[in-house]
Amino acid sequence: MSSGFNFAETLDHAARSRGDHPALIHDGTTLSHAEFAALVRRTATVLTEDGIGRGDLVGLGMQDSIEYVALLFALARVGAITLPVDARWHEDEKRRMVEFFAPRLLFSDDPLPGIAGCPVQLADDAWKARVATASEDAPIVHAPDLGMVVSLSSGTTGRPTGPLLTHEQMYARTVSQMASLGFSCYDRFMTATPLYFGGGRAFTLSQIAIGATLILNTPPFKAQELARAVAETETTALFLVPTLLRRLLELPDPELAGFHGLRQLISSGSPLHAHEREAVRARLTPNYYEYYASTEGGGVSVLAPADQRAHPETVGRPAFRVDLQIVDDAHAPVAPGETGHVRYRGPGVAEWFFRDEDAAAKAFHDGYFYPGDLGALDAGGFLTLKGRSKDVIIRGGVNIYPPEIERIASALPAVAECCVFPVPHAAFGEEVGIAVVLRDGADATAVQTSITEECAAKLARYKLPQHFFVMDSFPKNSGGKVVKPKVMEAALKS
């Protein structure tokens, strides 16, 4: 039975117990927990005055800011539901979002004249002035199974899908992060990914809720700027996507000195390869945690520093209170070591997609969420990812999993990034294609030869790449993850 807990209650507690402790730092402004809680209460008052309340769906399409974070908590306080909308989307993408979800209101930094059927509230100086003079007596809403946020996958550009997370599910994710990742109220935690991205949003909510200091470092920025910010802000814990980690590793050692004192460095979005983890531990911090998670379902597993050398090809063991299974096409668990569909459940995992029965029927079964990944669990409970269910290469009826080829190719010094995908073939159905981004000065022909030789030495011949493409860069979504279908499309057109 739901207790009627409201996630915004955590702010009132932090304001009482750690009122003078810094809560949020952004762009030269610092708010204490007492000051931030007061800002949220005033924002909630303005929302209430505008008729926003329990069950109302409200889109947040603003650039990352203190006001954005305050709205996340204020909407929760009044019982409304946050709908993340990427500020970088084109107008047509935002229009499709509005048409499908029909939010009551959409917050934006700029006017959106092409968005019909939904009022747009500008988060401008006039709005900020209203908030600044509002009272702080907006009541907090309590109700069983109260919806808090529609957790959309990052980079959605077609028909949007995502589950509705309740306040209790979001708090369960916070508790899981404390237990599995060691979150602490004494940290100065920097997040350098957009708040639209599930990891950036969830970690921001969690850090402020537990009374820590959240440093909001809004991208885009250069790797040198990030390294300088970590040192200048005395960051003790940090969340980055793999793309940023790879850029940092290209910097000379003296510019990375600020990372050496980190108590914790977390990466999520896609796994690093074993040699990349070694470089992170050696050059940035030994306290590196890899967090396998999905925006829709939350955390799945953690590869802790102590396990990375003994289990380098895995993404770790299940996170706190996560029930993880590998099943076949009939949803039956498979034996240890066998490849199948990853599924998991837990108190922080949503139970159904919001307003999308068709998508939910494909992603949920028997109370488990299926993130769309293939994997294998060993006898010790360590999970190895084998690829996405939809991008397995099937050559002559034999399954080929792109990550094992990408792991080999990415280990070559001349390869900055690589992406493996199927290429249509008349006889075999599909063959292996690989696209690479080369490091400066690398020779494409020599790299192709090296990839072929390395794969031939470590893989069955039928897994060898038959098609080789060189690209200047890979398209990525808002979370920094490579968008494989777009890489494939661009490569095949070339």
Buried (B, 14 or more C-beta within 10 A) or exposed (E): EEEEBBBBBBBBBBBEEBBEBBBBBBEEEBBBBBBBBBBBBBBBBBBBEEEBBEEBBBBBBBBBBBBBBBBBBBBBBBBBBBBBBBBEBEEEBBBBBBBBBEBBBBBBBBEBEEBEEBEBBBBEEEBEEBBEEBEEEBEBBBBEBBBBBBBBBBBBBEEBBBBBBBBBBBBBBBBBBBEBBBBBBEBBBBBBBBBBBBBBBBBBBBBBBBBBBBBBBBBEBEBEEBBBBBBEBEBBBBBBBBBBBBBBBEBEEEBBEBBEEBBBBBBBBBBBBBBBBBBBBEBBBEBBBBBBBBBBBBBBBBBBBEBBEEBBEBBBBBBBBBEBBBBEEEBEEBEEEEBBBBBBBBBBBBBBBBBBEEBBEEBBEEEBBBBBBBBBBEEEEBBBBBBBBEBBBEBEEEEBBBBBBBBBBBBBEBBBBBBBBBBEBEEBBBBBBBBBBBBEEBEEEEBBEBBBEBBEEEBEEBBBBBBBBBBEEBBBBBBBBBBBEBBBEBBBEE
